[in-house]
């Protein structure tokens, strides 16, 4: 069955304070990121990728930064999106947060 | 700024019991669906589309049905995904639910 049950799935530990669970089809990937260890005093480094990205803030609070734009504080229910190749970053503003990150094409580097 | 703030955005009323807020890039769309009027006694009609789809259950409980698969109950934190063209449906099992639906390519019919 093409589902992922959160409580029955072991996350991948991406780094200290980041756990990831993901699903994908041919051209679409959705990754649930559980962040901990916040609040952080500064943003993570800017990064970019050819993949288009959208993100839903499922819980917590983050600062979203994108090249050429004013930083904006986002919380549960809010979304951001990133065109192909655009440098962006986040800063965790709450103790924990959950982000639902979507990519097209899929992030082969996550598999 | 490429963000959508939930509390500052008026939803589109898709139908009785379905409100939608969405963002998109060229090839990726994310739609937050707020469902109400549940629990329902039967699933919505099966439907299909060429767009690949993934979905994160942000709150509530739904039954996910896909052609050729056993129905599966999903709740907050769970995900499902749908290959291009595959018939699928959901049934709202809680009073309300929030689904984060992702599509690639974008649903031009939602714009």
Backbone of each chain as ProteinMPNN parsed JSONL, in Angstrom:
{"seq_chain_A": "XXXXXXXXXXXXXXXXXXXXXXXXXXXXXXXXXXXXXXXXXXXXXXXXXXXXXXXXXXXXXXXXXXXXXXXXXXXXXXXXXXXXXXXXXXXXXXXXXXXXXXXXXXXXXXX", "coords_chain_A": {"N_chain_A": [[0.85, -1.201, 0.0], [0.587, 2.198, -0.823], [1.505, 4.013, 1.397], [2.727, 5.84, 4.262], [3.034, 5.182, 7.576], [3.347, 7.177, 10.268], [3.93, 6.5, 12.998], [4.797, 3.959, 12.755], [7.103, 3.958, 11.411], [10.551, 4.092, 11.161], [12.578, 6.874, 11.587], [15.001, 8.469, 9.397], [18.074, 9.543, 10.606], [19.194, 12.548, 9.919], [20.974, 14.521, 10.7], [22.387, 15.938, 13.706], [19.581, 16.714, 15.492], [17.831, 16.621, 13.337], [15.402, 14.663, 11.934], [14.15, 12.445, 9.449], [11.422, 11.373, 7.446], [10.222, 9.861, 4.506], [8.322, 9.865, 1.414], [7.777, 9.005, -2.068], [6.907, 9.529, -5.532], [7.375, 9.101, -9.075], [8.254, 11.692, -9.833], [7.899, 13.35, -7.712], [8.472, 14.208, -4.385], [7.913, 13.867, -0.902], [8.908, 14.903, 2.223], [8.93, 14.451, 5.644], [10.152, 16.402, 8.126], [11.48, 16.315, 11.289], [12.447, 18.599, 13.521], [14.702, 19.449, 16.115], [16.188, 20.791, 19.153], [16.115, 23.5, 19.145], [15.42, 26.882, 20.404], [17.343, 28.283, 17.643], [20.221, 30.391, 17.378], [21.035, 31.522, 15.078], [20.491, 31.47, 11.455], [20.484, 28.38, 9.551], [23.02, 27.492, 7.12], [22.744, 29.155, 3.919], [21.439, 27.482, 1.053], [21.092, 25.845, -2.138], [19.278, 24.213, -4.808], [18.543, 22.427, -7.823], [15.981, 21.418, -7.762], [12.559, 22.221, -7.508], [10.786, 23.485, -4.674], [8.389, 23.133, -2.049], [6.984, 23.958, 1.123], [5.292, 23.0, 4.067], [4.47, 24.184, 7.222], [4.151, 22.16, 9.792], [4.247, 22.1, 12.535], [5.449, 24.244, 15.184], [7.837, 26.96, 14.869], [9.51, 28.878, 12.457], [12.11, 30.86, 10.921], [12.079, 32.0, 7.674], [14.268, 32.384, 5.032], [15.158, 33.917, 1.996], [17.156, 34.515, -0.843], [17.349, 37.878, -1.771], [14.95, 38.579, -0.645], [12.95, 39.771, 2.135], [13.438, 38.339, 5.357], [11.049, 36.079, 6.809], [8.783, 35.255, 9.402], [7.41, 32.156, 10.136], [4.718, 29.969, 11.032], [2.796, 27.215, 12.449], [0.739, 25.875, 9.95], [1.401, 27.663, 7.989], [3.055, 28.293, 4.793], [5.909, 27.982, 2.583], [7.648, 28.559, -0.558], [10.023, 27.606, -3.069], [11.677, 28.557, -5.911], [13.384, 26.806, -8.609], [16.822, 26.505, -8.041], [17.151, 28.733, -6.389], [18.754, 30.413, -3.748], [18.28, 29.683, -0.296], [17.265, 29.51, 3.193], [16.649, 28.295, 6.559], [15.781, 29.192, 9.931], [15.472, 27.751, 13.017], [13.046, 28.66, 15.27], [11.583, 27.844, 17.425], [11.472, 25.364, 20.093], [11.156, 22.789, 19.044], [10.202, 21.678, 15.731], [8.055, 20.761, 13.021], [8.465, 20.162, 9.654], [6.999, 19.867, 6.46], [8.351, 18.972, 3.666], [8.4, 19.393, 0.184], [9.382, 18.218, -3.006], [10.166, 18.616, -6.46], [11.95, 17.844, -9.354], [12.375, 14.544, -7.764], [14.483, 14.326, -4.836], [17.21, 12.782, -5.438], [19.428, 12.504, -3.925], [18.478, 12.054, -1.4], [17.738, 9.471, -1.243]], "CA_chain_A": [[0.0, 0.0, 0.0], [1.442, 3.393, -0.945], [1.335, 4.905, 2.538], [3.725, 5.791, 5.334], [2.431, 5.455, 8.888], [4.392, 7.856, 11.033], [4.309, 5.817, 14.24], [5.35, 2.636, 12.45], [8.248, 4.16, 10.517], [11.761, 4.569, 11.799], [13.098, 7.988, 10.787], [16.431, 8.563, 9.113], [18.687, 10.655, 11.335], [19.941, 13.29, 8.896], [22.067, 15.148, 11.443], [21.934, 16.244, 15.067], [18.416, 17.578, 15.518], [16.976, 16.499, 12.145], [14.971, 13.315, 11.569], [13.4, 12.547, 8.2], [10.638, 10.263, 6.893], [9.837, 10.354, 3.175], [7.671, 9.061, 0.369], [7.92, 9.651, -3.377], [6.5, 8.885, -6.778], [8.457, 9.276, -10.048], [8.729, 13.079, -9.959], [7.417, 14.12, -6.558], [8.923, 13.66, -3.094], [7.494, 14.567, 0.306], [9.739, 14.511, 3.362], [8.563, 15.024, 6.937], [11.368, 16.676, 8.903], [11.287, 16.674, 12.693], [13.602, 19.382, 13.977], [14.782, 19.646, 17.567], [17.411, 21.495, 19.564], [15.952, 24.944, 19.027], [15.601, 27.794, 19.26], [18.703, 28.533, 17.182], [20.581, 31.814, 17.441], [21.219, 32.043, 13.716], [19.973, 30.566, 10.418], [21.35, 27.398, 8.895], [23.635, 28.105, 5.927], [21.981, 29.191, 2.673], [21.755, 26.419, 0.101], [20.185, 25.845, -3.288], [19.217, 22.957, -5.559], [17.703, 22.612, -9.026], [14.629, 20.955, -7.466], [11.579, 23.145, -6.944], [10.446, 23.048, -3.314], [7.374, 23.808, -1.246], [7.075, 23.479, 2.512], [4.184, 23.275, 4.977], [4.915, 24.155, 8.616], [3.172, 21.322, 10.49], [4.262, 22.563, 13.927], [6.62, 25.041, 15.531], [8.037, 28.291, 14.306], [10.804, 29.029, 11.778], [12.35, 32.029, 10.088], [12.399, 31.579, 6.306], [15.098, 33.393, 4.367], [15.439, 33.62, 0.597], [17.976, 35.549, -1.472], [16.617, 38.979, -2.386], [13.667, 38.789, 0.025], [13.014, 39.975, 3.577], [13.128, 37.126, 6.138], [9.674, 36.082, 7.317], [8.538, 34.276, 10.452], [6.297, 31.277, 9.773], [4.307, 29.051, 12.096], [1.897, 26.121, 12.063], [-0.262, 26.168, 8.934], [1.97, 28.516, 6.941], [3.828, 27.604, 3.747], [6.809, 28.74, 1.701], [8.021, 27.821, -1.761], [11.348, 27.98, -3.553], [11.912, 28.211, -7.318], [14.609, 26.077, -8.93], [18.118, 27.174, -7.982], [17.127, 29.946, -5.557], [19.325, 30.201, -2.416], [17.335, 29.862, 0.804], [17.698, 28.952, 4.48], [15.705, 28.488, 7.653], [16.285, 29.258, 11.305], [14.482, 27.201, 13.943], [12.759, 29.658, 16.307], [10.939, 27.16, 18.551], [12.295, 24.26, 20.589], [11.056, 21.764, 17.998], [9.285, 22.025, 14.642], [7.917, 19.746, 11.969], [8.294, 20.709, 8.318], [6.67, 18.922, 5.397], [9.077, 19.489, 2.49], [8.04, 18.737, -1.068], [10.344, 18.498, -4.065], [10.035, 18.054, -7.795], [11.943, 16.37, -9.294], [12.71, 13.991, -6.452], [15.855, 14.468, -4.363], [17.892, 11.471, -5.506], [20.42, 12.498, -2.844], [17.822, 11.67, -0.145], [17.334, 8.049, -1.298]], "C_chain_A": [[0.881, 1.245, 0.0], [1.176, 4.407, 0.164], [2.57, 4.835, 3.426], [2.993, 6.118, 6.619], [3.539, 5.971, 9.797], [4.887, 7.017, 12.205], [4.949, 4.46, 13.978], [6.605, 2.739, 11.594], [9.421, 4.728, 11.28], [12.307, 5.724, 10.967], [14.575, 7.785, 10.442], [16.973, 9.754, 9.911], [19.615, 11.381, 10.364], [21.167, 13.938, 9.525], [21.568, 15.368, 12.857], [20.717, 17.159, 14.993], [17.556, 17.543, 14.27], [16.685, 15.024, 11.857], [14.038, 13.406, 10.373], [12.684, 11.226, 7.879], [10.176, 10.723, 5.518], [9.098, 9.327, 2.345], [7.934, 9.757, -0.96], [7.255, 8.835, -4.467], [7.637, 9.13, -7.768], [9.092, 10.667, -9.977], [8.401, 13.952, -8.763], [7.877, 13.432, -5.275], [8.385, 14.518, -1.961], [8.264, 14.003, 1.493], [9.24, 15.225, 4.613], [9.839, 15.164, 7.757], [10.982, 17.061, 10.321], [12.57, 17.327, 13.183], [13.555, 19.514, 15.49], [16.055, 20.422, 17.88], [17.333, 23.004, 19.423], [15.626, 25.579, 20.361], [17.077, 28.03, 18.941], [18.966, 30.039, 17.132], [20.851, 32.404, 16.06], [20.713, 31.024, 12.687], [20.98, 29.477, 10.051], [21.951, 28.061, 7.656], [22.665, 28.135, 4.729], [22.411, 28.018, 1.789], [20.775, 26.529, -1.059], [20.271, 24.502, -3.992], [18.321, 23.194, -6.771], [16.246, 22.222, -8.78], [13.764, 22.108, -6.974], [11.133, 22.588, -5.59], [9.238, 23.809, -2.789], [7.455, 23.21, 0.147], [5.851, 23.926, 3.296], [4.715, 23.167, 6.402], [3.858, 23.398, 9.423], [3.133, 21.632, 11.977], [5.505, 23.393, 14.158], [6.682, 26.352, 14.779], [9.432, 28.354, 13.665], [10.879, 30.392, 11.105], [12.746, 31.508, 8.721], [13.135, 32.721, 5.621], [15.313, 32.968, 2.926], [16.172, 34.809, -0.009], [17.095, 36.62, -2.117], [15.29, 39.299, -1.726], [13.906, 39.094, 1.501], [12.707, 38.658, 4.298], [11.717, 37.209, 6.701], [9.475, 34.933, 8.311], [7.289, 33.471, 10.102], [5.989, 30.322, 10.913], [3.304, 28.04, 11.557], [0.828, 26.571, 11.064], [0.263, 27.002, 7.787], [2.782, 27.682, 5.938], [4.851, 28.551, 3.138], [7.124, 27.904, 0.472], [9.265, 28.435, -2.369], [11.49, 27.572, -5.02], [13.233, 27.465, -7.489], [15.833, 26.969, -8.791], [18.22, 28.369, -7.057], [17.719, 29.666, -4.162], [18.338, 30.556, -1.302], [17.875, 29.195, 2.059], [16.558, 29.051, 5.465], [16.471, 28.602, 8.971], [15.171, 28.758, 12.224], [14.277, 28.173, 15.099], [12.081, 29.056, 17.536], [11.837, 26.006, 18.999], [12.324, 23.118, 19.565], [10.164, 22.312, 16.886], [9.162, 20.816, 13.731], [7.626, 20.438, 10.648], [7.939, 19.584, 7.351], [7.218, 19.513, 4.107], [8.702, 18.687, 1.26], [9.004, 19.164, -2.159], [9.9, 17.89, -5.388], [11.143, 18.637, -8.646], [12.357, 15.86, -7.926], [14.179, 14.224, -6.13], [16.519, 13.097, -4.351], [18.895, 11.342, -4.366], [19.805, 12.123, -1.498], [17.552, 10.154, -0.109], [18.441, 7.125, -0.819]], "O_chain_A": [[1.837, 1.317, 0.771], [0.69, 5.51, -0.087], [3.355, 3.891, 3.349], [2.403, 7.19, 6.752], [4.53, 5.287, 10.054], [6.09, 6.84, 12.394], [5.568, 3.878, 14.868], [7.114, 1.73, 11.106], [9.291, 5.739, 11.971], [12.483, 5.575, 9.758], [15.292, 7.034, 11.104], [16.393, 10.839, 9.889], [20.691, 10.883, 10.031], [22.259, 13.908, 8.958], [20.431, 15.015, 13.171], [20.819, 18.274, 14.48], [16.635, 18.35, 14.141], [17.592, 14.242, 11.574], [13.228, 14.329, 10.281], [13.243, 10.137, 8.016], [9.772, 11.877, 5.37], [9.222, 8.116, 2.534], [8.27, 10.941, -0.995], [7.066, 7.625, -4.344], [8.77, 9.35, -7.34], [10.313, 10.805, -10.051], [8.605, 15.165, -8.802], [7.694, 12.227, -5.103], [8.395, 15.746, -2.044], [8.273, 12.796, 1.736], [9.14, 16.452, 4.639], [10.519, 14.179, 8.046], [10.242, 18.022, 10.53], [13.627, 16.7, 13.251], [12.482, 19.674, 16.073], [16.883, 20.676, 17.005], [18.334, 23.707, 19.559], [15.561, 24.875, 21.368], [17.938, 27.988, 19.82], [18.066, 30.841, 16.881], [20.891, 33.623, 15.889], [20.528, 29.852, 13.013], [22.186, 29.649, 10.227], [21.444, 29.083, 7.194], [21.857, 27.22, 4.564], [23.575, 27.617, 1.777], [19.759, 27.218, -0.969], [21.222, 23.746, -3.794], [17.446, 24.059, -6.745], [15.363, 22.656, -9.52], [14.19, 22.884, -6.119], [11.105, 21.375, -5.386], [9.086, 25.001, -3.058], [7.937, 22.092, 0.327], [5.425, 25.077, 3.205], [5.342, 22.168, 6.754], [2.788, 23.938, 9.704], [2.099, 21.448, 12.619], [6.493, 23.271, 13.433], [5.719, 26.787, 14.148], [10.415, 27.928, 14.271], [9.862, 30.997, 10.766], [13.642, 30.672, 8.608], [12.686, 33.867, 5.629], [15.614, 31.806, 2.653], [15.85, 35.963, 0.275], [16.207, 36.308, -2.91], [14.571, 40.187, -2.183], [14.94, 38.722, 2.055], [11.801, 37.934, 3.885], [11.243, 38.296, 7.033], [9.928, 33.809, 8.095], [6.238, 34.04, 9.808], [6.879, 29.917, 11.662], [3.004, 28.016, 10.364], [0.102, 27.534, 11.312], [-0.355, 27.052, 6.723], [3.141, 26.534, 6.202], [4.683, 29.77, 3.173], [6.899, 26.694, 0.457], [9.531, 29.626, -2.208], [11.432, 26.385, -5.343], [14.092, 27.497, -6.608], [15.879, 28.063, -9.355], [19.291, 28.968, -6.952], [17.236, 28.774, -3.464], [17.657, 31.58, -1.354], [18.824, 28.413, 1.999], [15.604, 29.798, 5.246], [17.619, 28.176, 9.101], [14.059, 29.287, 12.206], [15.22, 28.479, 15.828], [12.015, 29.703, 18.581], [12.844, 25.711, 18.356], [13.379, 22.561, 19.265], [9.454, 23.298, 17.083], [10.048, 19.963, 13.678], [6.667, 21.202, 10.53], [8.503, 18.492, 7.414], [6.633, 20.429, 3.529], [8.687, 17.456, 1.286], [9.399, 20.328, -2.231], [9.335, 16.797, -5.43], [11.281, 19.86, -8.669], [12.655, 16.648, -7.028], [15.018, 14.31, -7.027], [16.406, 12.347, -3.381], [19.184, 10.242, -3.895], [20.542, 11.894, -0.538], [17.182, 9.617, 0.935], [18.266, 5.907, -0.803]]}, "seq_chain_B": "XXXXXXXXXXXXXXXXXXXXXXXXXXXXXXXXXXXXXXXXXXXXXXXXXXXXXXXXXXXXXXXXXXXXXXXXXXXXXXXXXXXXXXXXXXXXXXXXXXXXXXXXXXXXXXX", "coords_chain_B": {"N_chain_B": [[7.239, 38.115, -1.208], [7.785, 34.636, -1.219], [5.643, 33.148, 0.285], [2.879, 31.733, 2.137], [0.734, 32.864, 4.512], [-1.18, 31.279, 6.76], [-3.22, 32.344, 8.499], [-3.658, 34.78, 7.43], [-4.747, 34.477, 4.992], [-7.398, 34.132, 2.803], [-9.42, 31.348, 2.365], [-10.185, 29.31, -0.561], [-13.434, 28.269, -1.221], [-14.07, 25.138, -1.978], [-16.063, 23.228, -2.102], [-19.049, 22.219, -0.322], [-17.862, 21.862, 2.866], [-15.18, 21.704, 2.166], [-12.287, 23.553, 2.161], [-9.701, 25.439, 0.602], [-6.28, 26.324, 0.425], [-3.51, 27.43, -1.438], [-0.169, 27.059, -2.801], [2.343, 27.414, -5.378], [5.036, 26.408, -7.546], [6.744, 26.287, -10.717], [6.36, 23.576, -11.433], [5.324, 22.277, -9.287], [2.873, 21.891, -6.855], [1.306, 22.782, -3.797], [-1.371, 22.179, -1.736], [-3.366, 23.137, 0.911], [-5.898, 21.539, 2.468], [-8.824, 22.04, 4.213], [-11.025, 20.067, 5.777], [-14.416, 19.5, 6.65], [-17.485, 18.574, 8.398], [-17.537, 15.882, 8.83], [-17.876, 12.775, 10.761], [-17.867, 10.889, 7.651], [-20.146, 8.627, 6.08], [-19.506, 7.114, 3.935], [-16.98, 6.645, 1.35], [-15.693, 9.425, -0.621], [-16.281, 9.805, -4.191], [-14.272, 7.688, -6.331], [-11.461, 8.976, -8.093], [-9.229, 10.131, -10.671], [-6.123, 11.41, -11.991], [-3.673, 12.763, -14.233], [-1.583, 13.884, -12.846], [1.003, 13.317, -10.525], [0.725, 12.572, -7.04], [1.143, 13.439, -3.594], [0.386, 13.158, -0.106], [0.089, 14.638, 3.072], [-1.152, 13.994, 6.255], [-2.301, 16.391, 8.178], [-3.978, 16.873, 10.303], [-6.606, 15.089, 12.039], [-8.494, 12.231, 10.799], [-8.527, 9.904, 8.184], [-9.834, 7.597, 5.735], [-7.97, 5.984, 3.351], [-8.222, 5.09, 0.018], [-7.241, 3.076, -2.688], [-7.215, 1.961, -6.043], [-6.991, -1.498, -6.394], [-5.741, -1.91, -3.981], [-5.795, -2.564, -0.423], [-8.012, -0.696, 1.644], [-6.83, 1.887, 3.877], [-6.471, 3.186, 7.136], [-5.637, 6.423, 8.061], [-3.866, 8.84, 10.012], [-3.014, 11.877, 11.839], [0.181, 12.911, 10.857], [0.69, 10.816, 9.179], [1.206, 9.633, 5.757], [0.209, 9.466, 2.286], [0.615, 8.333, -1.15], [0.208, 8.782, -4.688], [0.471, 7.326, -7.773], [0.745, 8.573, -11.194], [-2.359, 8.801, -12.801], [-3.699, 6.826, -11.329], [-6.611, 5.486, -9.908], [-8.225, 6.752, -6.982], [-9.428, 7.486, -3.638], [-10.834, 9.238, -0.777], [-12.139, 8.916, 2.55], [-13.626, 10.813, 4.977], [-13.037, 10.389, 8.329], [-13.062, 11.581, 10.775], [-14.408, 14.438, 12.597], [-13.404, 16.818, 11.546], [-10.639, 17.469, 9.306], [-7.282, 18.071, 8.26], [-5.618, 18.137, 5.24], [-2.541, 18.013, 3.502], [-1.967, 18.391, 0.356], [0.015, 17.462, -2.378], [1.14, 18.092, -5.681], [2.504, 17.135, -8.832], [2.776, 17.383, -12.309], [1.68, 20.857, -11.776], [-1.741, 21.415, -10.729], [-3.517, 22.715, -13.022], [-6.194, 23.102, -13.148], [-6.868, 23.968, -10.649], [-6.223, 26.577, -10.475]], "CA_chain_B": [[7.878, 36.971, -0.534], [7.102, 33.395, -1.629], [5.076, 32.45, 1.439], [1.454, 31.895, 2.401], [0.444, 32.823, 5.94], [-2.511, 30.68, 6.87], [-4.219, 33.184, 9.164], [-3.86, 36.013, 6.657], [-5.157, 34.084, 3.652], [-8.777, 33.688, 2.673], [-9.433, 30.102, 1.589], [-11.184, 29.1, -1.605], [-14.407, 27.242, -0.838], [-14.117, 24.213, -3.105], [-17.419, 22.674, -2.058], [-19.48, 22.142, 1.081], [-16.969, 21.054, 3.696], [-13.777, 21.691, 1.695], [-11.659, 24.85, 1.927], [-8.363, 25.192, 0.047], [-5.263, 27.372, 0.273], [-2.448, 26.767, -2.201], [1.013, 27.715, -3.367], [2.958, 26.57, -6.403], [6.133, 26.869, -8.4], [6.428, 25.91, -12.097], [5.984, 22.164, -11.601], [5.005, 21.703, -7.976], [1.792, 22.603, -6.17], [0.916, 22.289, -2.476], [-2.686, 22.692, -1.372], [-3.848, 22.787, 2.242], [-7.349, 21.323, 2.425], [-9.503, 21.901, 5.498], [-12.258, 19.303, 5.581], [-15.341, 19.52, 7.783], [-18.74, 17.876, 8.111], [-17.393, 14.453, 9.069], [-17.385, 11.698, 9.889], [-18.719, 10.502, 6.528], [-20.538, 7.212, 6.13], [-18.892, 6.387, 2.811], [-15.904, 7.419, 0.705], [-15.954, 10.249, -1.794], [-16.107, 8.999, -5.403], [-12.924, 7.508, -6.864], [-11.107, 9.857, -9.201], [-7.821, 9.997, -11.057], [-5.575, 12.533, -12.752], [-2.305, 12.431, -14.669], [-0.635, 14.462, -11.891], [1.423, 12.535, -9.363], [0.23, 13.224, -5.819], [1.464, 12.938, -2.261], [-0.464, 13.831, 0.869], [0.433, 14.555, 4.495], [-2.327, 14.205, 7.096], [-1.872, 17.368, 9.182], [-4.822, 16.615, 11.475], [-7.787, 14.291, 11.756], [-8.383, 10.821, 10.425], [-9.185, 9.588, 6.908], [-9.603, 6.303, 5.111], [-7.404, 6.171, 2.006], [-8.551, 3.948, -0.847], [-6.626, 3.147, -4.012], [-7.563, 0.796, -6.864], [-6.087, -2.637, -6.286], [-5.095, -1.953, -2.662], [-6.708, -2.55, 0.725], [-8.162, 0.625, 2.267], [-6.011, 2.013, 5.081], [-6.835, 4.328, 7.969], [-4.469, 7.282, 8.284], [-4.113, 9.92, 10.968], [-2.01, 12.947, 11.902], [1.571, 12.503, 10.689], [0.812, 9.79, 8.14], [1.228, 10.11, 4.37], [-0.034, 8.531, 1.17], [1.052, 8.867, -2.443], [-0.607, 8.274, -5.786], [1.116, 7.444, -9.085], [-0.023, 9.183, -12.284], [-3.469, 8.071, -13.407], [-4.224, 5.745, -10.473], [-7.849, 5.866, -9.215], [-8.102, 6.793, -5.526], [-10.503, 8.224, -2.948], [-10.714, 9.259, 0.676], [-13.357, 9.035, 3.363], [-13.333, 11.551, 6.211], [-13.456, 9.572, 9.473], [-13.164, 12.458, 11.956], [-15.32, 15.566, 12.34], [-12.658, 17.673, 10.612], [-9.286, 17.005, 9.022], [-6.502, 18.917, 7.357], [-4.721, 17.395, 4.358], [-1.602, 18.801, 2.716], [-1.887, 17.679, -0.919], [1.069, 17.942, -3.275], [0.962, 17.605, -7.038], [3.414, 17.497, -9.911], [2.825, 18.841, -12.487], [0.668, 21.588, -11.025], [-3.138, 21.266, -11.134], [-3.967, 23.959, -13.665], [-7.626, 23.231, -12.862], [-7.038, 24.575, -9.324], [-5.801, 27.992, -10.494]], "C_chain_B": [[7.108, 35.692, -0.874], [6.623, 32.577, -0.431], [3.561, 32.6, 1.415], [1.283, 31.788, 3.907], [-1.011, 32.402, 6.103], [-3.553, 31.665, 7.383], [-4.525, 34.455, 8.377], [-4.38, 35.734, 5.254], [-6.584, 33.569, 3.656], [-8.792, 32.396, 1.856], [-10.409, 30.168, 0.426], [-12.134, 28.014, -1.115], [-14.614, 26.334, -2.044], [-15.511, 23.611, -3.235], [-17.846, 22.695, -0.601], [-18.497, 21.273, 1.853], [-15.546, 20.951, 3.205], [-13.309, 23.115, 1.421], [-10.202, 24.627, 1.534], [-7.532, 26.469, 0.018], [-4.108, 26.735, -0.478], [-1.305, 27.687, -2.585], [1.539, 26.816, -4.479], [4.176, 27.239, -7.002], [5.774, 26.422, -9.825], [5.799, 24.513, -12.192], [5.506, 21.495, -10.326], [3.92, 22.549, -7.321], [1.522, 21.952, -4.822], [-0.371, 22.983, -2.057], [-3.049, 22.198, 0.023], [-5.367, 22.709, 2.177], [-7.883, 21.18, 3.842], [-10.862, 21.271, 5.251], [-13.114, 19.409, 6.837], [-16.598, 18.734, 7.407], [-18.653, 16.373, 8.284], [-17.936, 14.062, 10.431], [-18.403, 11.334, 8.807], [-18.974, 8.993, 6.565], [-19.967, 6.404, 4.975], [-17.843, 7.27, 2.141], [-16.449, 8.377, -0.343], [-15.755, 9.38, -3.038], [-14.618, 8.838, -5.786], [-12.689, 8.504, -7.996], [-9.646, 9.622, -9.542], [-7.424, 11.202, -11.887], [-4.154, 12.164, -13.152], [-1.239, 12.919, -13.69], [-0.272, 13.439, -10.822], [1.024, 13.31, -8.106], [0.857, 12.599, -4.577], [0.617, 13.734, -1.284], [0.043, 13.573, 2.281], [-0.825, 14.85, 5.301], [-1.908, 15.116, 8.248], [-2.722, 17.291, 10.446], [-6.002, 15.773, 11.051], [-7.463, 12.876, 11.327], [-9.136, 10.596, 9.118], [-8.921, 8.13, 6.539], [-9.093, 6.584, 3.7], [-7.649, 4.897, 1.203], [-7.856, 4.135, -2.186], [-6.922, 1.839, -4.743], [-6.522, -0.307, -6.699], [-5.414, -2.798, -4.938], [-6.167, -2.042, -1.58], [-6.806, -1.132, 1.273], [-7.344, 0.694, 3.55], [-6.369, 3.313, 5.81], [-5.571, 5.128, 8.288], [-4.845, 8.413, 9.235], [-2.93, 10.892, 10.973], [-0.577, 12.404, 11.806], [1.781, 11.478, 9.598], [0.783, 10.414, 6.739], [0.715, 9.033, 3.431], [0.471, 9.153, -0.107], [0.375, 8.103, -3.557], [0.153, 8.443, -7.096], [0.186, 8.091, -10.116], [-1.143, 8.253, -12.745], [-4.154, 7.034, -12.539], [-5.502, 6.198, -9.749], [-7.721, 5.742, -7.69], [-9.242, 7.621, -4.937], [-10.15, 8.326, -1.475], [-12.106, 9.31, 1.302], [-12.957, 9.714, 4.665], [-13.889, 10.768, 7.397], [-13.597, 10.387, 10.757], [-14.098, 13.626, 11.606], [-14.681, 16.531, 11.336], [-11.312, 17.003, 10.339], [-8.589, 18.067, 8.188], [-5.523, 18.043, 6.573], [-3.809, 18.375, 3.634], [-1.323, 17.993, 1.452], [-0.822, 18.301, -1.807], [0.899, 17.296, -4.637], [2.125, 18.029, -7.926], [2.972, 16.735, -11.152], [1.714, 19.533, -11.701], [-0.728, 21.322, -11.592], [-3.604, 22.599, -11.711], [-5.446, 24.201, -13.361], [-7.892, 23.832, -11.48], [-6.757, 26.085, -9.362], [-6.949, 28.928, -10.897]], "O_chain_B": [[5.878, 35.689, -0.815], [7.115, 31.481, -0.163], [3.027, 33.49, 0.752], [1.629, 30.774, 4.514], [-1.935, 33.077, 5.648], [-4.626, 31.815, 6.797], [-5.528, 35.123, 8.627], [-4.449, 36.638, 4.422], [-6.93, 32.674, 4.427], [-8.229, 32.357, 0.762], [-11.34, 30.974, 0.424], [-11.694, 26.963, -0.65], [-15.259, 26.722, -3.018], [-16.06, 23.502, -4.331], [-17.09, 23.14, 0.263], [-18.317, 20.096, 1.541], [-14.762, 20.186, 3.766], [-13.859, 23.803, 0.56], [-9.543, 23.734, 2.066], [-8.009, 27.539, -0.359], [-3.751, 25.595, -0.183], [-1.451, 28.906, -2.679], [1.235, 25.624, -4.529], [4.325, 28.461, -6.97], [4.597, 26.198, -10.108], [4.838, 24.299, -12.932], [5.307, 20.281, -10.293], [4.036, 23.772, -7.242], [1.508, 20.726, -4.708], [-0.451, 24.211, -2.026], [-3.041, 20.996, 0.289], [-6.037, 23.695, 1.869], [-7.447, 20.303, 4.588], [-11.732, 21.856, 4.606], [-12.595, 19.407, 7.953], [-16.759, 18.292, 6.269], [-19.587, 15.655, 7.927], [-18.407, 14.918, 11.18], [-19.613, 11.446, 9.0], [-18.14, 8.207, 7.014], [-19.94, 5.174, 5.016], [-17.819, 8.485, 2.338], [-17.533, 8.166, -0.886], [-15.126, 8.326, -2.954], [-13.816, 9.75, -5.582], [-13.601, 8.829, -8.755], [-8.916, 8.986, -8.782], [-8.273, 11.92, -12.416], [-3.507, 11.352, -12.491], [-0.114, 12.421, -13.702], [-1.15, 12.77, -10.276], [0.989, 14.54, -8.105], [1.073, 11.389, -4.517], [0.181, 14.845, -1.587], [0.38, 12.445, 2.641], [-1.495, 15.854, 5.055], [-1.241, 14.673, 9.183], [-2.245, 17.606, 11.537], [-6.367, 15.733, 9.876], [-6.34, 12.392, 11.467], [-10.268, 11.057, 8.969], [-7.939, 7.522, 6.964], [-9.715, 7.333, 2.947], [-7.333, 3.79, 1.639], [-7.879, 5.226, -2.755], [-6.887, 0.759, -4.155], [-5.323, -0.072, -6.846], [-4.608, -3.71, -4.751], [-7.311, -1.642, -1.797], [-5.795, -0.434, 1.361], [-7.177, -0.314, 4.236], [-6.542, 4.37, 5.204], [-4.566, 4.571, 8.73], [-5.984, 8.879, 9.257], [-1.976, 10.738, 10.21], [-0.181, 11.539, 12.587], [2.904, 11.279, 9.135], [0.388, 11.567, 6.565], [0.777, 7.842, 3.736], [0.729, 10.356, -0.16], [0.013, 6.936, -3.404], [0.454, 9.568, -7.496], [-1.027, 8.142, -9.915], [-0.913, 7.08, -13.04], [-5.118, 6.413, -12.986], [-5.471, 7.205, -9.041], [-7.181, 4.762, -7.177], [-9.927, 8.356, -5.647], [-9.286, 7.604, -0.979], [-13.091, 9.69, 0.671], [-12.061, 9.249, 5.37], [-15.092, 10.513, 7.458], [-14.195, 9.916, 11.724], [-14.519, 13.773, 10.458], [-15.334, 16.998, 10.403], [-10.903, 16.088, 11.054], [-9.232, 18.859, 7.499], [-4.716, 17.312, 7.149], [-4.25, 19.44, 3.202], [-0.547, 17.037, 1.47], [-0.767, 19.52, -1.966], [0.563, 16.117, -4.746], [2.66, 19.129, -7.793], [2.801, 15.518, -11.067], [0.907, 18.876, -11.043], [-0.882, 21.041, -12.781], [-4.029, 23.493, -10.98], [-5.901, 25.344, -13.318], [-9.035, 24.173, -11.173], [-7.026, 26.789, -8.388], [-6.761, 30.143, -10.961]]}, "name": "protein", "num_of_chains": 2, "seq": "XXXXXXXXXXXXXXXXXXXXXXXXXXXXXXXXXXXXXXXXXXXXXXXXXXXXXXXXXXXXXXXXXXXXXXXXXXXXXXXXXXXXXXXXXXXXXXXXXXXXXXXXXXXXXXXXXXXXXXXXXXXXXXXXXXXXXXXXXXXXXXXXXXXXXXXXXXXXXXXXXXXXXXXXXXXXXXXXXXXXXXXXXXXXXXXXXXXXXXXXXXXXXXXXXXXXXXXXXXXXXX"}
